[in-house]
Amino acid sequence: MNEYLIILIFILWYTFSMIVSESVGSKKKLGVQWSFFFCMMLSPVLGYMITYFGSDSLTTSK
């Protein structure tokens, strides 16, 4: 039973990390890959905050 709980937690963690990195990370300078890295290493919530409050997209003109 414990194995199933750990697998479920991992799948949810991975899913939320993918959602955050694809939805927020693609619009930011940090990028999808780094956003996903922070989400997986810290948590999807902290990864979201790091990505959301990071620099804006690369398409900003001077």
PDB file with SEQRES, HELIX, SHEET and CRYST1 records, atoms N, CA, C and O in Angstrom:
SEQRES   1 A   62  MET ASN GLU TYR LEU ILE ILE LEU ILE PHE ILE LEU TRP          
SEQRES   2 A   62  TYR THR PHE SER MET ILE VAL SER GLU SER VAL GLY SER          
SEQRES   3 A   62  LYS LYS LYS LEU GLY VAL GLN TRP SER PHE PHE PHE CYS          
SEQRES   4 A   62  MET MET LEU SER PRO VAL LEU GLY TYR MET ILE THR TYR          
SEQRES   5 A   62  PHE GLY SER ASP SER LEU THR THR SER LYS                      
HELIX    1 AA1 ASN A    2  SER A   23  1                                  22    
HELIX    2 AA2 GLY A   25  LYS A   27  5                                   3    
HELIX    3 AA3 GLY A   31  MET A   41  1                                  11    
HELIX    4 AA4 PRO A   44  TYR A   52  1                                   9    
CRYST1    1.000    1.000    1.000  90.00  90.00  90.00 P 1           1          
ATOM      1  N   MET A   1       0.815  -1.199   0.000  1.00  0.00           N  
ATOM      2  CA  MET A   1       0.000   0.000   0.000  1.00  0.00           C  
ATOM      3  C   MET A   1       0.858   1.262   0.000  1.00  0.00           C  
ATOM      4  O   MET A   1       0.522   2.243  -0.664  1.00  0.00           O  
ATOM      5  N   ASN A   2       1.957   1.241   0.738  1.00  0.00           N  
ATOM      6  CA  ASN A   2       2.828   2.405   0.785  1.00  0.00           C  
ATOM      7  C   ASN A   2       3.473   2.692  -0.565  1.00  0.00           C  
ATOM      8  O   ASN A   2       3.700   3.848  -0.922  1.00  0.00           O  
ATOM      9  N   GLU A   3       3.766   1.628  -1.312  1.00  0.00           N  
ATOM     10  CA  GLU A   3       4.365   1.816  -2.627  1.00  0.00           C  
ATOM     11  C   GLU A   3       3.419   2.571  -3.554  1.00  0.00           C  
ATOM     12  O   GLU A   3       3.843   3.440  -4.315  1.00  0.00           O  
ATOM     13  N   TYR A   4       2.149   2.233  -3.483  1.00  0.00           N  
ATOM     14  CA  TYR A   4       1.164   2.901  -4.327  1.00  0.00           C  
ATOM     15  C   TYR A   4       1.014   4.373  -3.960  1.00  0.00           C  
ATOM     16  O   TYR A   4       0.821   5.219  -4.834  1.00  0.00           O  
ATOM     17  N   LEU A   5       1.102   4.671  -2.691  1.00  0.00           N  
ATOM     18  CA  LEU A   5       1.017   6.060  -2.245  1.00  0.00           C  
ATOM     19  C   LEU A   5       2.217   6.859  -2.743  1.00  0.00           C  
ATOM     20  O   LEU A   5       2.060   7.993  -3.195  1.00  0.00           O  
ATOM     21  N   ILE A   6       3.397   6.287  -2.663  1.00  0.00           N  
ATOM     22  CA  ILE A   6       4.600   6.966  -3.147  1.00  0.00           C  
ATOM     23  C   ILE A   6       4.533   7.170  -4.654  1.00  0.00           C  
ATOM     24  O   ILE A   6       4.896   8.236  -5.152  1.00  0.00           O  
ATOM     25  N   ILE A   7       4.078   6.172  -5.372  1.00  0.00           N  
ATOM     26  CA  ILE A   7       3.941   6.294  -6.827  1.00  0.00           C  
ATOM     27  C   ILE A   7       2.913   7.361  -7.178  1.00  0.00           C  
ATOM     28  O   ILE A   7       3.137   8.145  -8.100  1.00  0.00           O  
ATOM     29  N   LEU A   8       1.804   7.407  -6.471  1.00  0.00           N  
ATOM     30  CA  LEU A   8       0.774   8.418  -6.715  1.00  0.00           C  
ATOM     31  C   LEU A   8       1.305   9.820  -6.444  1.00  0.00           C  
ATOM     32  O   LEU A   8       1.051  10.740  -7.222  1.00  0.00           O  
ATOM     33  N   ILE A   9       2.037   9.988  -5.352  1.00  0.00           N  
ATOM     34  CA  ILE A   9       2.619  11.298  -5.033  1.00  0.00           C  
ATOM     35  C   ILE A   9       3.602  11.718  -6.114  1.00  0.00           C  
ATOM     36  O   ILE A   9       3.606  12.879  -6.524  1.00  0.00           O  
ATOM     37  N   PHE A  10       4.433  10.796  -6.582  1.00  0.00           N  
ATOM     38  CA  PHE A  10       5.393  11.125  -7.633  1.00  0.00           C  
ATOM     39  C   PHE A  10       4.691  11.515  -8.929  1.00  0.00           C  
ATOM     40  O   PHE A  10       5.089  12.479  -9.584  1.00  0.00           O  
ATOM     41  N   ILE A  11       3.667  10.785  -9.299  1.00  0.00           N  
ATOM     42  CA  ILE A  11       2.936  11.094 -10.534  1.00  0.00           C  
ATOM     43  C   ILE A  11       2.272  12.461 -10.436  1.00  0.00           C  
ATOM     44  O   ILE A  11       2.301  13.229 -11.397  1.00  0.00           O  
ATOM     45  N   LEU A  12       1.677  12.774  -9.298  1.00  0.00           N  
ATOM     46  CA  LEU A  12       1.061  14.093  -9.118  1.00  0.00           C  
ATOM     47  C   LEU A  12       2.112  15.198  -9.134  1.00  0.00           C  
ATOM     48  O   LEU A  12       1.898  16.245  -9.745  1.00  0.00           O  
ATOM     49  N   TRP A  13       3.240  14.976  -8.471  1.00  0.00           N  
ATOM     50  CA  TRP A  13       4.346  15.946  -8.432  1.00  0.00           C  
ATOM     51  C   TRP A  13       4.842  16.215  -9.851  1.00  0.00           C  
ATOM     52  O   TRP A  13       5.026  17.367 -10.244  1.00  0.00           O  
ATOM     53  N   TYR A  14       5.056  15.143 -10.616  1.00  0.00           N  
ATOM     54  CA  TYR A  14       5.529  15.258 -11.993  1.00  0.00           C  
ATOM     55  C   TYR A  14       4.503  15.980 -12.862  1.00  0.00           C  
ATOM     56  O   TYR A  14       4.871  16.839 -13.662  1.00  0.00           O  
ATOM     57  N   THR A  15       3.240  15.647 -12.718  1.00  0.00           N  
ATOM     58  CA  THR A  15       2.180  16.265 -13.517  1.00  0.00           C  
ATOM     59  C   THR A  15       2.072  17.755 -13.236  1.00  0.00           C  
ATOM     60  O   THR A  15       1.997  18.554 -14.169  1.00  0.00           O  
ATOM     61  N   PHE A  16       2.063  18.136 -11.979  1.00  0.00           N  
ATOM     62  CA  PHE A  16       1.987  19.562 -11.641  1.00  0.00           C  
ATOM     63  C   PHE A  16       3.241  20.302 -12.082  1.00  0.00           C  
ATOM     64  O   PHE A  16       3.165  21.465 -12.475  1.00  0.00           O  
ATOM     65  N   SER A  17       4.391  19.643 -12.020  1.00  0.00           N  
ATOM     66  CA  SER A  17       5.630  20.265 -12.497  1.00  0.00           C  
ATOM     67  C   SER A  17       5.566  20.516 -13.997  1.00  0.00           C  
ATOM     68  O   SER A  17       6.001  21.566 -14.469  1.00  0.00           O  
ATOM     69  N   MET A  18       5.032  19.570 -14.741  1.00  0.00           N  
ATOM     70  CA  MET A  18       4.899  19.745 -16.190  1.00  0.00           C  
ATOM     71  C   MET A  18       3.913  20.861 -16.517  1.00  0.00           C  
ATOM     72  O   MET A  18       4.167  21.662 -17.417  1.00  0.00           O  
ATOM     73  N   ILE A  19       2.808  20.925 -15.809  1.00  0.00           N  
ATOM     74  CA  ILE A  19       1.810  21.968 -16.054  1.00  0.00           C  
ATOM     75  C   ILE A  19       2.399  23.342 -15.793  1.00  0.00           C  
ATOM     76  O   ILE A  19       2.221  24.254 -16.600  1.00  0.00           O  
ATOM     77  N   VAL A  20       3.098  23.502 -14.677  1.00  0.00           N  
ATOM     78  CA  VAL A  20       3.696  24.798 -14.339  1.00  0.00           C  
ATOM     79  C   VAL A  20       4.761  25.177 -15.351  1.00  0.00           C  
ATOM     80  O   VAL A  20       4.782  26.310 -15.831  1.00  0.00           O  
ATOM     81  N   SER A  21       5.642  24.250 -15.681  1.00  0.00           N  
ATOM     82  CA  SER A  21       6.739  24.589 -16.582  1.00  0.00           C  
ATOM     83  C   SER A  21       6.241  24.899 -17.989  1.00  0.00           C  
ATOM     84  O   SER A  21       6.789  25.785 -18.646  1.00  0.00           O  
ATOM     85  N   GLU A  22       5.238  24.209 -18.459  1.00  0.00           N  
ATOM     86  CA  GLU A  22       4.734  24.471 -19.808  1.00  0.00           C  
ATOM     87  C   GLU A  22       3.877  25.730 -19.870  1.00  0.00           C  
ATOM     88  O   GLU A  22       3.945  26.468 -20.853  1.00  0.00           O  
ATOM     89  N   SER A  23       3.083  25.986 -18.856  1.00  0.00           N  
ATOM     90  CA  SER A  23       2.180  27.137 -18.918  1.00  0.00           C  
ATOM     91  C   SER A  23       2.875  28.440 -18.556  1.00  0.00           C  
ATOM     92  O   SER A  23       2.634  29.461 -19.201  1.00  0.00           O  
ATOM     93  N   VAL A  24       3.721  28.430 -17.554  1.00  0.00           N  
ATOM     94  CA  VAL A  24       4.367  29.663 -17.102  1.00  0.00           C  
ATOM     95  C   VAL A  24       5.780  29.772 -17.655  1.00  0.00           C  
ATOM     96  O   VAL A  24       6.203  30.855 -18.060  1.00  0.00           O  
ATOM     97  N   GLY A  25       6.507  28.673 -17.678  1.00  0.00           N  
ATOM     98  CA  GLY A  25       7.904  28.697 -18.098  1.00  0.00           C  
ATOM     99  C   GLY A  25       8.111  29.052 -19.555  1.00  0.00           C  
ATOM    100  O   GLY A  25       9.145  29.617 -19.910  1.00  0.00           O  
ATOM    101  N   SER A  26       7.151  28.734 -20.402  1.00  0.00           N  
ATOM    102  CA  SER A  26       7.300  29.043 -21.827  1.00  0.00           C  
ATOM    103  C   SER A  26       7.202  30.536 -22.109  1.00  0.00           C  
ATOM    104  O   SER A  26       7.647  30.996 -23.160  1.00  0.00           O  
ATOM    105  N   LYS A  27       6.630  31.290 -21.192  1.00  0.00           N  
ATOM    106  CA  LYS A  27       6.466  32.731 -21.390  1.00  0.00           C  
ATOM    107  C   LYS A  27       7.553  33.546 -20.707  1.00  0.00           C  
ATOM    108  O   LYS A  27       7.570  34.771 -20.823  1.00  0.00           O  
ATOM    109  N   LYS A  28       8.452  32.890 -20.002  1.00  0.00           N  
ATOM    110  CA  LYS A  28       9.458  33.592 -19.216  1.00  0.00           C  
ATOM    111  C   LYS A  28      10.859  33.328 -19.759  1.00  0.00           C  
ATOM    112  O   LYS A  28      11.090  32.376 -20.504  1.00  0.00           O  
ATOM    113  N   LYS A  29      11.777  34.193 -19.366  1.00  0.00           N  
ATOM    114  CA  LYS A  29      13.163  34.065 -19.789  1.00  0.00           C  
ATOM    115  C   LYS A  29      13.807  32.808 -19.201  1.00  0.00           C  
ATOM    116  O   LYS A  29      14.718  32.237 -19.800  1.00  0.00           O  
ATOM    117  N   LEU A  30      13.341  32.386 -18.047  1.00  0.00           N  
ATOM    118  CA  LEU A  30      13.875  31.202 -17.388  1.00  0.00           C  
ATOM    119  C   LEU A  30      13.720  29.964 -18.262  1.00  0.00           C  
ATOM    120  O   LEU A  30      14.599  29.102 -18.275  1.00  0.00           O  
ATOM    121  N   GLY A  31      12.640  29.871 -18.974  1.00  0.00           N  
ATOM    122  CA  GLY A  31      12.426  28.772 -19.905  1.00  0.00           C  
ATOM    123  C   GLY A  31      11.729  27.580 -19.282  1.00  0.00           C  
ATOM    124  O   GLY A  31      11.571  27.478 -18.065  1.00  0.00           O  
ATOM    125  N   VAL A  32      11.320  26.690 -20.160  1.00  0.00           N  
ATOM    126  CA  VAL A  32      10.575  25.511 -19.740  1.00  0.00           C  
ATOM    127  C   VAL A  32      11.474  24.548 -18.961  1.00  0.00           C  
ATOM    128  O   VAL A  32      11.059  24.002 -17.939  1.00  0.00           O  
ATOM    129  N   GLN A  33      12.701  24.340 -19.442  1.00  0.00           N  
ATOM    130  CA  GLN A  33      13.577  23.357 -18.814  1.00  0.00           C  
ATOM    131  C   GLN A  33      13.964  23.749 -17.389  1.00  0.00           C  
ATOM    132  O   GLN A  33      13.897  22.922 -16.479  1.00  0.00           O  
ATOM    133  N   TRP A  34      14.369  24.998 -17.192  1.00  0.00           N  
ATOM    134  CA  TRP A  34      14.754  25.436 -15.854  1.00  0.00           C  
ATOM    135  C   TRP A  34      13.544  25.505 -14.932  1.00  0.00           C  
ATOM    136  O   TRP A  34      13.645  25.203 -13.743  1.00  0.00           O  
ATOM    137  N   SER A  35      12.423  25.897 -15.472  1.00  0.00           N  
ATOM    138  CA  SER A  35      11.207  25.916 -14.665  1.00  0.00           C  
ATOM    139  C   SER A  35      10.860  24.505 -14.187  1.00  0.00           C  
ATOM    140  O   SER A  35      10.507  24.307 -13.025  1.00  0.00           O  
ATOM    141  N   PHE A  36      10.962  23.540 -15.080  1.00  0.00           N  
ATOM    142  CA  PHE A  36      10.697  22.147 -14.710  1.00  0.00           C  
ATOM    143  C   PHE A  36      11.711  21.654 -13.680  1.00  0.00           C  
ATOM    144  O   PHE A  36      11.353  20.934 -12.748  1.00  0.00           O  
ATOM    145  N   PHE A  37      12.971  22.041 -13.847  1.00  0.00           N  
ATOM    146  CA  PHE A  37      14.007  21.645 -12.891  1.00  0.00           C  
ATOM    147  C   PHE A  37      13.683  22.151 -11.486  1.00  0.00           C  
ATOM    148  O   PHE A  37      13.747  21.393 -10.518  1.00  0.00           O  
ATOM    149  N   PHE A  38      13.335  23.433 -11.380  1.00  0.00           N  
ATOM    150  CA  PHE A  38      13.007  23.989 -10.068  1.00  0.00           C  
ATOM    151  C   PHE A  38      11.748  23.355  -9.486  1.00  0.00           C  
ATOM    152  O   PHE A  38      11.666  23.130  -8.279  1.00  0.00           O  
ATOM    153  N   CYS A  39      10.786  23.073 -10.325  1.00  0.00           N  
ATOM    154  CA  CYS A  39       9.559  22.425  -9.845  1.00  0.00           C  
ATOM    155  C   CYS A  39       9.843  21.025  -9.304  1.00  0.00           C  
ATOM    156  O   CYS A  39       9.304  20.638  -8.266  1.00  0.00           O  
ATOM    157  N   MET A  40      10.679  20.273  -9.994  1.00  0.00           N  
ATOM    158  CA  MET A  40      10.968  18.913  -9.548  1.00  0.00           C  
ATOM    159  C   MET A  40      11.859  18.892  -8.313  1.00  0.00           C  
ATOM    160  O   MET A  40      11.664  18.061  -7.425  1.00  0.00           O  
ATOM    161  N   MET A  41      12.830  19.788  -8.245  1.00  0.00           N  
ATOM    162  CA  MET A  41      13.767  19.763  -7.119  1.00  0.00           C  
ATOM    163  C   MET A  41      13.178  20.372  -5.844  1.00  0.00           C  
ATOM    164  O   MET A  41      13.442  19.880  -4.747  1.00  0.00           O  
ATOM    165  N   LEU A  42      12.399  21.417  -5.975  1.00  0.00           N  
ATOM    166  CA  LEU A  42      11.851  22.090  -4.790  1.00  0.00           C  
ATOM    167  C   LEU A  42      10.418  21.641  -4.543  1.00  0.00           C  
ATOM    168  O   LEU A  42      10.151  20.852  -3.636  1.00  0.00           O  
ATOM    169  N   SER A  43       9.515  22.143  -5.343  1.00  0.00           N  
ATOM    170  CA  SER A  43       8.112  21.732  -5.339  1.00  0.00           C  
ATOM    171  C   SER A  43       7.440  22.499  -6.470  1.00  0.00           C  
ATOM    172  O   SER A  43       7.946  23.541  -6.887  1.00  0.00           O  
ATOM    173  N   PRO A  44       6.316  22.011  -6.973  1.00  0.00           N  
ATOM    174  CA  PRO A  44       5.631  22.757  -8.022  1.00  0.00           C  
ATOM    175  C   PRO A  44       5.210  24.159  -7.586  1.00  0.00           C  
ATOM    176  O   PRO A  44       5.187  25.075  -8.408  1.00  0.00           O  
ATOM    177  N   VAL A  45       4.879  24.338  -6.321  1.00  0.00           N  
ATOM    178  CA  VAL A  45       4.466  25.660  -5.834  1.00  0.00           C  
ATOM    179  C   VAL A  45       5.653  26.621  -5.826  1.00  0.00           C  
ATOM    180  O   VAL A  45       5.540  27.745  -6.314  1.00  0.00           O  
ATOM    181  N   LEU A  46       6.780  26.195  -5.281  1.00  0.00           N  
ATOM    182  CA  LEU A  46       7.967  27.051  -5.271  1.00  0.00           C  
ATOM    183  C   LEU A  46       8.497  27.279  -6.683  1.00  0.00           C  
ATOM    184  O   LEU A  46       8.955  28.374  -7.008  1.00  0.00           O  
ATOM    185  N   GLY A  47       8.434  26.248  -7.520  1.00  0.00           N  
ATOM    186  CA  GLY A  47       8.841  26.405  -8.913  1.00  0.00           C  
ATOM    187  C   GLY A  47       7.974  27.408  -9.646  1.00  0.00           C  
ATOM    188  O   GLY A  47       8.467  28.186 -10.463  1.00  0.00           O  
ATOM    189  N   TYR A  48       6.677  27.390  -9.356  1.00  0.00           N  
ATOM    190  CA  TYR A  48       5.769  28.370  -9.943  1.00  0.00           C  
ATOM    191  C   TYR A  48       6.145  29.778  -9.507  1.00  0.00           C  
ATOM    192  O   TYR A  48       6.180  30.695 -10.327  1.00  0.00           O  
ATOM    193  N   MET A  49       6.423  29.953  -8.226  1.00  0.00           N  
ATOM    194  CA  MET A  49       6.770  31.284  -7.719  1.00  0.00           C  
ATOM    195  C   MET A  49       8.092  31.774  -8.308  1.00  0.00           C  
ATOM    196  O   MET A  49       8.205  32.943  -8.676  1.00  0.00           O  
ATOM    197  N   ILE A  50       9.079  30.909  -8.400  1.00  0.00           N  
ATOM    198  CA  ILE A  50      10.365  31.291  -8.986  1.00  0.00           C  
ATOM    199  C   ILE A  50      10.183  31.680 -10.442  1.00  0.00           C  
ATOM    200  O   ILE A  50      10.730  32.687 -10.890  1.00  0.00           O  
ATOM    201  N   THR A  51       9.427  30.898 -11.174  1.00  0.00           N  
ATOM    202  CA  THR A  51       9.220  31.169 -12.596  1.00  0.00           C  
ATOM    203  C   THR A  51       8.351  32.399 -12.806  1.00  0.00           C  
ATOM    204  O   THR A  51       8.653  33.224 -13.669  1.00  0.00           O  
ATOM    205  N   TYR A  52       7.286  32.538 -12.041  1.00  0.00           N  
ATOM    206  CA  TYR A  52       6.359  33.653 -12.216  1.00  0.00           C  
ATOM    207  C   TYR A  52       7.017  34.991 -11.908  1.00  0.00           C  
ATOM    208  O   TYR A  52       6.796  35.973 -12.617  1.00  0.00           O  
ATOM    209  N   PHE A  53       7.817  35.033 -10.863  1.00  0.00           N  
ATOM    210  CA  PHE A  53       8.455  36.284 -10.475  1.00  0.00           C  
ATOM    211  C   PHE A  53       9.803  36.494 -11.153  1.00  0.00           C  
ATOM    212  O   PHE A  53      10.503  37.458 -10.844  1.00  0.00           O  
ATOM    213  N   GLY A  54      10.171  35.618 -12.061  1.00  0.00           N  
ATOM    214  CA  GLY A  54      11.410  35.765 -12.814  1.00  0.00           C  
ATOM    215  C   GLY A  54      11.258  36.812 -13.908  1.00  0.00           C  
ATOM    216  O   GLY A  54      10.222  37.467 -14.023  1.00  0.00           O  
ATOM    217  N   SER A  55      12.311  36.958 -14.711  1.00  0.00           N  
ATOM    218  CA  SER A  55      12.294  37.935 -15.803  1.00  0.00           C  
ATOM    219  C   SER A  55      11.228  37.587 -16.824  1.00  0.00           C  
ATOM    220  O   SER A  55      10.837  36.429 -16.971  1.00  0.00           O  
ATOM    221  N   ASP A  56      10.765  38.614 -17.530  1.00  0.00           N  
ATOM    222  CA  ASP A  56       9.774  38.390 -18.571  1.00  0.00           C  
ATOM    223  C   ASP A  56      10.406  37.706 -19.775  1.00  0.00           C  
ATOM    224  O   ASP A  56      11.576  37.324 -19.744  1.00  0.00           O  
ATOM    225  N   SER A  57       9.625  37.560 -20.824  1.00  0.00           N  
ATOM    226  CA  SER A  57      10.051  36.788 -21.984  1.00  0.00           C  
ATOM    227  C   SER A  57      11.232  37.427 -22.700  1.00  0.00           C  
ATOM    228  O   SER A  57      11.593  38.575 -22.442  1.00  0.00           O  
ATOM    229  N   LEU A  58      11.813  36.665 -23.593  1.00  0.00           N  
ATOM    230  CA  LEU A  58      12.972  37.121 -24.346  1.00  0.00           C  
ATOM    231  C   LEU A  58      12.612  38.120 -25.432  1.00  0.00           C  
ATOM    232  O   LEU A  58      13.503  38.770 -25.979  1.00  0.00           O  
ATOM    233  N   THR A  59      11.353  38.260 -25.754  1.00  0.00           N  
ATOM    234  CA  THR A  59      10.945  39.104 -26.873  1.00  0.00           C  
ATOM    235  C   THR A  59      10.776  40.566 -26.489  1.00  0.00           C  
ATOM    236  O   THR A  59      10.254  41.346 -27.286  1.00  0.00           O  
ATOM    237  N   THR A  60      11.198  40.960 -25.302  1.00  0.00           N  
ATOM    238  CA  THR A  60      11.078  42.367 -24.923  1.00  0.00           C  
ATOM    239  C   THR A  60      12.088  43.188 -25.693  1.00  0.00           C  
ATOM    240  O   THR A  60      13.247  42.793 -25.826  1.00  0.00           O  
ATOM    241  N   SER A  61      11.660  44.316 -26.196  1.00  0.00           N  
ATOM    242  CA  SER A  61      12.552  45.176 -26.972  1.00  0.00           C  
ATOM    243  C   SER A  61      13.045  46.326 -26.110  1.00  0.00           C  
ATOM    244  O   SER A  61      12.375  46.758 -25.172  1.00  0.00           O  
ATOM    245  N   LYS A  62      14.234  46.811 -26.450  1.00  0.00           N  
ATOM    246  CA  LYS A  62      14.830  47.906 -25.676  1.00  0.00           C  
ATOM    247  C   LYS A  62      14.456  49.252 -26.236  1.00  0.00           C  
ATOM    248  O   LYS A  62      14.873  50.280 -25.703  1.00  0.00           O  
TER     249      LYS A  62                                                      
END                                                                             
